[in-house]
Amino acid sequence: MSKYWSPAISQLTPYVPGEQPKVDNLIKLNTNENPYPPSPKVAEAINHYPKERLRLYCDPDATALKQSLATHFELPYNNIFVGNGSDEVLALAFMAFFRQDKPLLLPETTYSFYDVYCHLYDIDYRQIPLSDDFKIDLSLYDQPNGGIIFANPNAPTGRLTPLAAIEALLQKNTESLVIIDEAYIDFGGESAVELSRRYDNVLIIQTFSKSRSLAGLRIGFALGHEDLIAGLERVKNSFNSYPLDSIAITGAVAALEDVEYFNETTQKIIDCREWTSEALTQLGFDVIPSKTNFVFTRHASLSGADLMQYLRSNNLLVRHFSKPGIENYLRITIGTQQEMTTLIDTLKQHPSL
Ligand SMILES: *Cc1c(COP(=O)(O)O)cnc(C)c1O
């Protein structure tokens, strides 16, 4: 606290990212990073980048990356926006679209950055409860609003909302924008990109951090109607003209082009998720059906906080949220098969399991 902080800053409760431990011997299953390295083509492209060019500013429009994304998604170039991680794209989108007279609607349990942005921008918001089995019931969003946002699949629950329900929402909710955060869509979900071709009230946000193993390079993007993209560009160019550096642009293009590697690594994670879910179920855990690279799970008789501590003392790091209603759940990232075998073996050695 400092007397020099503005009143608004003094009131903020910032987002707390999962721990990035400084020691190497931990199995890190707490921030949904991909256990596999990025495509070897990424390293190759970055190594070949002419370093003397770092003297120059990078391309403020990240043209090469937007063109690659346009080709990949078969969308026009001006339906694409890129930013420094999807967190930045989300931050710009909240600023561009959600500062309205009516409240933003979002699930009660979802990515905890959303309400942080609401406080930062002074956006009024209303949290809509999930169903008992953690489903998002989009019929509850049929009420006056200044915008709607949810993650699909949702975080930290891992549950997928079907496209038909999303389309029904877009048909009803014509006076405000719906943003769908598809950070985990590549692990078995069906993207709403198709809907963005037919509806101008939906914006899709995705990231290279999870399915493309590039959390450290910071690349996120949005797909939607050109007028929505133009709104994002207005905010971006009022804030930071160069959010993606030259190395990031180069690496991202290489990652996107290596479709084979992408398919192979995402499939390995999907298969290992199914194996892990089954093994946890056999140990007496409730596992919410996941279409992501993590599982959200609780044990009927053990507290989430105690389990997290037990795993931590065995060098396994998982994420626990002390929020009421989900305080007994753990969010466990899917690592390699070997890492998940270690997790299950460690749980089997728990005195009460
Ligand atoms: C990981 C995550 C993000 C942020 O991804 P970055 O692109 O690394 O900023 C956004 N939304 C959800 C739901 C996430 O889980």
The ligand as a Gaussian input file, in Angstrom:
#p B3LYP/6-31G(d) Opt

LIG

0 1
 C       -4.762000     -20.446000     -19.786000
 C       -6.027000     -19.676000     -20.010000
 C       -6.023000     -18.426000     -20.628000
 C       -4.768000     -17.639000     -20.836000
 O       -3.947000     -18.063000     -21.766000
 P       -2.726000     -17.184000     -22.264000
 O       -2.918000     -17.196000     -23.735000
 O       -1.524000     -17.912000     -21.797000
 O       -2.818000     -15.797000     -21.695000
 C       -7.230000     -17.836000     -20.930000
 N       -8.393000     -18.409000     -20.598000
 C       -8.440000     -19.576000     -19.972000
 C       -9.758000     -20.163000     -19.618000
 C       -7.252000     -20.237000     -19.635000
 O       -7.293000     -21.371000     -18.963000

